[in-house]
Amino acid sequence: MTSYKNNIIHGSCVDIMREMEAESIDCTITSPPYDDIRYYSDGFVEEFDKSVDDYEGETEEDREKAYKKALSKFKKEKLAEKLKENNGYSFPFEQIADELYRVTKKGGVIVWVVGDAVVKGSESGSSFRQALYFMEKGFKLHDTMLYEKNGSSFPARRDGNRYSQIFEYMFVFSKEDKPKTANLICDKKNKWSGWTTFGKKGTMRAKDGVLVEREQKPVAEFSPRNNIWKYNTGKGFTTMDKFAFEHPAIFPELLVEDHILTWTNEGDTVLDPFVGSGTTPKMAHLNNRKWLGIDISKEYVQISKKRLLVAEGLRKQGYERKIVSSSRDTISANGKLSHKECSNLNNKERLELILVMQDELSSTSCSKWKDEIVILRQNIAEREMEKALKKALKEQENNNE
């Protein structure tokens, strides 16, 4: 009996998902084939039962060229068949979307990482058609996120007419309702942490339009990141598993891991129906999630299984993802005031604290403190001079009037 947990399965994802229990998947993270940008299936090549020796040519190089030309023509013919068979897609998208809806739990999430090919001078728009179909099935388009790369495979030319393409869509769909799990990653450092926008108290407009007073909370040290995620790609960045690059299009491990940490909890089940090089199950395994990967390519199934061995080794070594999002709110060791406590001091309390610190430190030979005093005095003098200048200019304007 086939296990649908912690397994990499070779076969059609449509057929395999049809055998799975309904509402058994918490989250799907996948990247489907992008139009006809690449040919993924072994089947195309397996059906082409020719070799270089079957072609004529004066040299080996001529025969090689003839073979490649014939193979390319064969692939295009097969792709045309697929497009006709699958309502304009190079793979059975609609059947896959139907099954994903069935196997996804209510509030479960699908992260659909996709891009468009440029065909006859126009982007295909396949990604948008796919997003609309998911919504027709009953998924909510929870967020349209972007995956930004550090470079482009095809940089723009000065004499070209199109800018370098460095992003892909990450459509985040939620079944029927809002996501049942959302652990937003708070690693965006705030420049004005500890400060309030307009003093201690501010106002907000109630539903009836009346301004009401409210307490202003200090700006946190870290906030949730935005929905454009930037990653370095290529060898040494996308993954350290060199053999994984036998797959032509792998996405960064950190991208997958960030989505796993955001939309799932430990013990949840994560699916990738186009498992490819195995990035999704690898990162799910490392973060104590159950996982299932499916691929029609035997070669990619073997790569995925190898990456799971790497993941198991890393787990035994105590793998842990460290995200810089610690809050200084909790720092109060050795009797020191925490960041939050400092930010909550009123002006009088701050002044009294500064005077006490000044008395203490001025009695020591702390040269750093004396240097800071000099800098502070310079800043104060500059501010006073700026205020006086503004006042003089304003008075001059009033006199001219």
Secondary structure, 3 states (H helix, E strand, C coil): CCCCCCEEEECCHHHHHHHCCCCCEEEEEECCCCCCCCCCCHHHHHHCCCCHHHCCCCCHHHHHHHHHHHHHHHHHHHHHHHHHHCCCCCCCHHHHHHHHHHHEEEEEEEEEEECCCEECCEECCHHHHHHHHHHHHCEEEEEEEEEEECCCCCCCCCCCCCCCCCEEEEEEEEECCCCCCCCCCCCEECCCCCCCCCCCEEEEECCCCCEEEEECCCCCCEECCCCEEEECCCCCCCCCCHHHHHCCCCCCHHHHHHHHHHHCCCCCEEEECCCCCCHHHHHHHHCCCEEEEEECCHHHHHHHHHHHHHHHHHHHCCCCCCCCCCCHHHCCHHHCCCHHHHHCCCHHHHHHHHHHHHHHHHCCCCHHHHHHHHHHHHHHHHHHHHHHHHHHHHHHHHHHC
